[in-house]
Structure formats: C-alpha cells, structure tokens
Amino acid sequence: MPEIRLEHITKRWKNFYAVDDLNLVIDDNAFVTLLGPSGCGKTTTLRMIAGLETPTSGRITIGDRVVYDSALGINIPANKRKVGFLFQNYALWPNMTVYENIAFGLSNIKESMPKIDFEAKNNARLAEILKNPADVKRVVEECRDKKGKLDEKKAVIKLIDEYTISQYTAKKLFALHVEDGKDVSATAADFAKKAADAVKANGLNEKFEFVKDGKVVEEVRKLTKEEIDLSVRRVSRIVKISMFMDRYPAELSGGQQQRVAIARTLAPEPTVLFMDEPLSNLDAKLRLEMRYELQRLHVETGSTFVYVTHDQMEAMTLATQICLINNGVLQQYDAPLTVYARPNNLFVADFVGNPSINFIEAKGRQEADGSIALTALGGLKGCFKSAEALDLGKWFADRDAAVAAEAERIKEASKEKGYVEKGNKDETFKYHIAKVNDEDDALQEEPVLTNEDFVLGVRPEFIAISPDGAIEGEIYGAMPTGMESTIKVRVGEFLLTGVVFGSTLFKIGEKIRFDIDGEKIMLFDRKGGKCIALGSLSF
C-alpha cells in the first residue's frame, strides 16, 4: 500500500479557509484518524485526498503518483485514484442481494489487466484438489442433515470456503460426487493434462497469464464472472458475512449492513480506504464491536486507512496516528498516547481525554534551581518541576521570534498575486476553568497577560486522594461506575475532576485531602496556548 503525502494543501471558499496550508505524510499501512470539532476541515481534507473535492492549492501524492498539483495542473479524478470509500450512509441497493451489492462495482471495472487462461487455471486447481479426494468427501459429508440428505447449496458454499475457489469451480467439483466413493484419479489426471497442454500451447506463466517476448500480455477488459466471484467470496470471508449472500439489505441488522458496505468497498482492492464517520449510525454497543472489527480488518488487509471522526474515543482506540485539526489548521499529528500525554497546546489537551482535563490558572516565575514557584487555586503556593531542563527566558524568546516570523511570512504572502486574507482568524484557544458558580467566559474582560501567567493541565487520574494530601477539598459530586468513580472536588470556588479506581463510595459534602500526583502535569503558556513542559506539581 502507498504512502500519502500532502504538501501545502489549502482549500478556501472566498476568504473562508476550510484547510489552511496542511502538510501531512500518511505512512504505508497506517490507520490515521482525522479528528476535530464540526467544521474544522477534517472531512474536506479526506475528500481532497480522495479526489471528491478540488484543493485551492498544493500537491497530493499517493504512492509514487501525483494525483493533484495546482502548479502543474494535475487533477486525477476519484475513480482513477484506486481508493475506496465508506460513509455514514451505507448506500446499499435494496433490490439487490448482498452478493449482488458487493459484485455491482466490480462488474463496472474496465481497465488494462493481464490476459489469463481461466479454463487452464481452473483445471489445474481442480487437479490439485482431487489429489486428496478423501478430504473433498469429508467436506461434502458434513453437509448432510439429520436424515442423511445432502444439502447441495450448503455443500457448494462449504467447498468455496474450504478451498478458496469460486462458486463456478465449486459446482464443477461437487458435480463429480466424490462423496459417492467414485474413483476420480482419471478425472484428476485429465484436468492436469488439459492445464499442462494449455501452458505449453499458449506460453503461460505460473499464474496462467499469457506471456509474449518475456512480458505478460495485458488487455483492456472487464472482470470475468470467475474473478468477480472470487473477489466477492474473499471479502465476504474477511468481514464474516458469507452466510448472508442471498439476503437483501432489509433483512440485515445495522451492523450486518455496515459489513456489507465494507465488503463492497474492499472488493476492488483499493490502495487506500477512506471512511467518513462510518459508525455514527450504530448504537453504542454495536459501535464498540465494529471498532474491534475495523482494527482486525486493518491488520488482515494490510491497507492504509484514513478515518474521519469527531469522537475522540474512536480516534484514540482505532488509530496508529491521530491528525487533530482545528479551524483548518493542523494542531498535532502523533500516536494516540502521545497526543493524550504530551499535547502541543491547550486545544489538543482539552479536546482529547474523557473525562476532560482540568485547567488551573497560575502565576509564577522560575527560581534559580530551575523550578517554577506558582500561586494557584485561590492563593495556594505550589512548585512545578520540569521533567527536562527548562530555561523559561529562552523559551519565551523563541516563542516571540516564532510569532514575529509568522507575522513576516503573512506580510510577504499578502504581497503575492491572488492572496486572500483569512476571514476565519486563528485565535488562542479559550479554555474553561470549572467553578462552583460558572461565569460566562464571553462576558469576561480579556486580562493583560505577561510571561508570569501560566495554565496547568492536570488529567483526572492525577488527582490522588490521601489522608496526608497537601490540598484540602470537598466532594462536590460523585459518579461510581463499578470499577471506578468520577468525582468533582471543590477547592475554594474551583472544581477539579478526578478519577478514583476501585469501589470506594463518596458522599457529597465529605471533606478529603489530596495531592496532584504524576510526572506528566502540563505547563502551558497562557498567552500563546502552547505547552512549555511536562513535570511534577506539589503544593
């Protein structure tokens, strides 16, 4: 499967930038989720890679093939990109059986393919199978009912699955009635001779492809019924719907219909599989089951998956890489646990994680020993120690230099012909501080921020209740779920969310003591929103 490369991809409508200068490399055999809030640009990105949407500018490469380049005027249509699509709507033909739905797209394929002698190929396969007639007999005999009557339809399906052959070859094999004890050695020899004669007469290779002057002969043709059947049977085994081939979509559950849609998408063997929130129409339990199926499918097919979702739980559990987008701008592209534990900025930290992260505003300055003395939570004195060497002065200088460089880039870009100023401006993420009496953030005046203003990010699992804890709090709310409880702890006028593992019961109003434990407490720059460092926090 190919690597996908996006270079400076932009999509805008007038002055609205749906995707803004996106650079991204999706590795071969990756499972990448495009994650973000509604309207962030994730579906637009998917559609541009697939060829369903034309970028305003940039370059897209799939494997070693450029499929879009604004400068060179290249724009290969979607049906020529060898990609598959899976959407919220399964779009199954209600008047067609499962088999016909999967086969429909295959019957419309017409392209250059190797010229194959299918009769010789099938004769060789039958000769090989008949070397062990006892095995064939065993398979067929398993299809008798309690009265000993042989179910022909069941026997043919059993032969298809046992030997990975088409229904046409399976029917020919069944017609020999090996279960009756007939001697089929002469028949097997005849099949082998016919195959060998065809190879010799037509110069076929080991795949029974025609060869001329040392090269495989190709011809523009449609798939044969044999090829279509083999593909349909192959994908039906992968998604486990072989038993439903004669049913109609209305006779299937939502999960089964989704499997049919997946099989139909996989049948043409696309180089990349694109999925746009394909599980959103399923109930919660079925969604969870289908996540496991998609994980297995990714491994078994070896395909590259690009999956759009706004559900961060789906992204975390399915992906090898998460591409988190906001306002058309890439925020972070990393492995799921990296995005969770080491977010680039306040937006990423807030969007990923359930229950949500706790944000704590703090003021402080760096001490001589490198630690940062802080005041937070209504006057509590604390100390943040970075896990790695940190020079705050240099960090702020680098931040200011980067801001100046970006401003200069925009200034120079504005001089170019055709430049359109971005209407949907990029702003520092407005995080929420949970309080007992919540205030409307929109009504608050913007404070004047300095380099002494920080935001601490504390994941709920870092709230550690202990009789000797340094911070006094009160249980404001508790939700036990069996193996764990989610709690709200009041500290002054502030509320912190914690997760406590075990079956401990908490009473509202109960006084507790706790620490903020762990080595991955996040320190953010309040002014710019970027993560400065990870470390420990003590009060």
Secondary structure as the mmCIF struct_conf table of DSSP 4:
data_model
#
loop_
_struct_conf.conf_type_id
_struct_conf.id
_struct_conf.beg_label_comp_id
_struct_conf.beg_label_asym_id
_struct_conf.beg_label_seq_id
_struct_conf.end_label_comp_id
_struct_conf.end_label_asym_id
_struct_conf.end_label_seq_id
STRN STRN1 ILE A 4 TRP A 13
TURN_TY1_P TURN_TY1_P1 LYS A 14 ASN A 15
STRN STRN2 PHE A 16 ILE A 26
TURN_TY1_P TURN_TY1_P2 ASP A 28 ASN A 29
STRN STRN3 PHE A 31 LEU A 35
BEND BEND1 PRO A 37 PRO A 37
TURN_TY1_P TURN_TY1_P3 SER A 38 GLY A 39
BEND BEND2 CYS A 40 GLY A 41
HELX_RH_AL_P HELX_RH_AL_P1 LYS A 42 ALA A 50
TURN_TY1_P TURN_TY1_P4 GLY A 51 GLY A 51
BEND BEND3 LEU A 52 GLU A 53
BEND BEND4 THR A 56 THR A 56
STRN STRN4 SER A 57 ILE A 62
TURN_TY1_P TURN_TY1_P5 GLY A 63 ASP A 64
STRN STRN5 ARG A 65 ASP A 69
TURN_TY1_P TURN_TY1_P6 SER A 70 GLY A 73
STRN STRN6 ILE A 74 ASN A 75
HELX_RH_3T_P HELX_RH_3T_P1 ALA A 78 LYS A 80
BEND BEND5 ARG A 81 ARG A 81
STRN STRN7 VAL A 83 LEU A 86
BEND BEND6 GLN A 88 ASN A 89
TURN_TY1_P TURN_TY1_P7 PRO A 94 ASN A 95
BEND BEND7 MET A 96 MET A 96
HELX_RH_AL_P HELX_RH_AL_P2 VAL A 98 SER A 107
TURN_TY1_P TURN_TY1_P8 ASN A 108 ASN A 108
STRN STRN8 LYS A 110 PRO A 114
STRN STRN9 ILE A 116 ILE A 116
HELX_RH_AL_P HELX_RH_AL_P3 PHE A 118 ILE A 129
TURN_TY1_P TURN_TY1_P9 LEU A 130 LYS A 131
HELX_RH_AL_P HELX_RH_AL_P4 PRO A 133 GLU A 141
TURN_TY1_P TURN_TY1_P10 GLU A 142 CYS A 143
STRN STRN10 ARG A 144 ARG A 144
TURN_TY1_P TURN_TY1_P11 LYS A 146 LYS A 147
BEND BEND8 GLY A 148 GLY A 148
STRN STRN11 LEU A 150 LEU A 150
HELX_RH_AL_P HELX_RH_AL_P5 GLU A 152 TYR A 163
TURN_TY1_P TURN_TY1_P12 THR A 164 THR A 164
HELX_RH_AL_P HELX_RH_AL_P6 GLN A 167 PHE A 174
TURN_TY1_P TURN_TY1_P13 ALA A 175 LEU A 176
HELX_RH_3T_P HELX_RH_3T_P2 VAL A 178 ASP A 180
TURN_TY1_P TURN_TY1_P14 GLY A 181 GLY A 181
HELX_RH_AL_P HELX_RH_AL_P7 SER A 185 ASN A 202
TURN_TY1_P TURN_TY1_P15 GLY A 203 GLY A 203
STRN STRN12 LEU A 204 LEU A 204
TURN_TY1_P TURN_TY1_P16 GLU A 206 LYS A 207
STRN STRN13 GLU A 209 PHE A 210
STRN STRN14 VAL A 211 LYS A 212
TURN_TY1_P TURN_TY1_P17 ASP A 213 GLY A 214
STRN STRN15 LYS A 215 VAL A 216
STRN STRN16 GLU A 218 LYS A 222
HELX_LH_PP_P HELX_LH_PP_P1 LEU A 223 THR A 224
HELX_RH_AL_P HELX_RH_AL_P8 LYS A 225 ILE A 238
TURN_TY1_P TURN_TY1_P18 VAL A 239 LYS A 240
HELX_RH_3T_P HELX_RH_3T_P3 SER A 242 PHE A 244
TURN_TY1_P TURN_TY1_P19 MET A 245 ASP A 246
BEND BEND9 ARG A 247 ARG A 247
HELX_RH_3T_P HELX_RH_3T_P4 PRO A 249 GLU A 251
BEND BEND10 LEU A 252 LEU A 252
HELX_RH_AL_P HELX_RH_AL_P9 GLY A 254 LEU A 266
TURN_TY1_P TURN_TY1_P20 ALA A 267 PRO A 268
BEND BEND11 THR A 271 THR A 271
STRN STRN17 VAL A 272 ASP A 276
BEND BEND12 GLU A 277 GLU A 277
TURN_TY1_P TURN_TY1_P21 PRO A 278 ASN A 281
BEND BEND13 LEU A 282 LEU A 282
HELX_RH_AL_P HELX_RH_AL_P10 ALA A 284 THR A 301
STRN STRN18 THR A 304 THR A 309
BEND BEND14 HIS A 310 HIS A 310
HELX_RH_AL_P HELX_RH_AL_P11 GLN A 312 LEU A 318
BEND BEND15 THR A 320 THR A 320
STRN STRN19 GLN A 321 ASN A 326
TURN_TY1_P TURN_TY1_P22 ASN A 327 GLY A 328
STRN STRN20 VAL A 329 ASP A 334
HELX_RH_AL_P HELX_RH_AL_P12 PRO A 336 ALA A 341
BEND BEND16 ARG A 342 ARG A 342
BEND BEND17 ASN A 344 ASN A 344
STRN STRN21 ASN A 345 ASN A 345
HELX_RH_AL_P HELX_RH_AL_P13 LEU A 346 PHE A 351
BEND BEND18 VAL A 352 VAL A 352
BEND BEND19 ASN A 354 PRO A 355
HELX_LH_PP_P HELX_LH_PP_P2 SER A 356 ILE A 357
STRN STRN22 ASN A 358 GLN A 366
TURN_TY1_P TURN_TY1_P23 ALA A 368 ASP A 369
BEND BEND20 GLY A 370 GLY A 370
STRN STRN23 ILE A 372 ALA A 376
TURN_TY1_P TURN_TY1_P24 LEU A 377 GLY A 379
STRN STRN24 LEU A 380 SER A 386
BEND BEND21 ALA A 387 GLU A 388
HELX_RH_AL_P HELX_RH_AL_P14 LEU A 392 ALA A 413
TURN_TY1_P TURN_TY1_P25 SER A 414 LYS A 415
BEND BEND22 GLU A 416 GLU A 416
TURN_TY1_P TURN_TY1_P26 LYS A 417 GLY A 418
BEND BEND23 GLY A 423 ASN A 424
STRN STRN25 LYS A 435 LYS A 435
BEND BEND24 VAL A 436 ASN A 437
HELX_RH_3T_P HELX_RH_3T_P5 ASP A 441 LEU A 443
BEND BEND25 GLN A 444 GLN A 444
HELX_LH_PP_P HELX_LH_PP_P3 GLU A 445 PRO A 447
TURN_TY1_P TURN_TY1_P27 ASN A 451 GLU A 452
STRN STRN26 ASP A 453 VAL A 458
HELX_RH_3T_P HELX_RH_3T_P6 PRO A 460 PHE A 462
STRN STRN27 ILE A 463 ILE A 465
TURN_TY1_P TURN_TY1_P28 PRO A 467 ASP A 468
BEND BEND26 ALA A 470 ALA A 470
STRN STRN28 ILE A 471 PRO A 480
BEND BEND27 GLY A 482 MET A 483
STRN STRN29 GLU A 484 VAL A 491
TURN_TY1_P TURN_TY1_P29 GLY A 492 GLU A 493
STRN STRN30 PHE A 494 PHE A 501
BEND BEND28 GLY A 502 SER A 503
TURN_TY1_P TURN_TY1_P30 ILE A 508 GLY A 509
STRN STRN31 LYS A 511 ILE A 516
BEND BEND29 GLU A 519 GLU A 519
STRN STRN32 ILE A 521 ASP A 525
TURN_TY1_P TURN_TY1_P31 ARG A 526 GLY A 528
STRN STRN33 LYS A 530 LYS A 530
STRN STRN34 CYS A 531 SER A 538
#
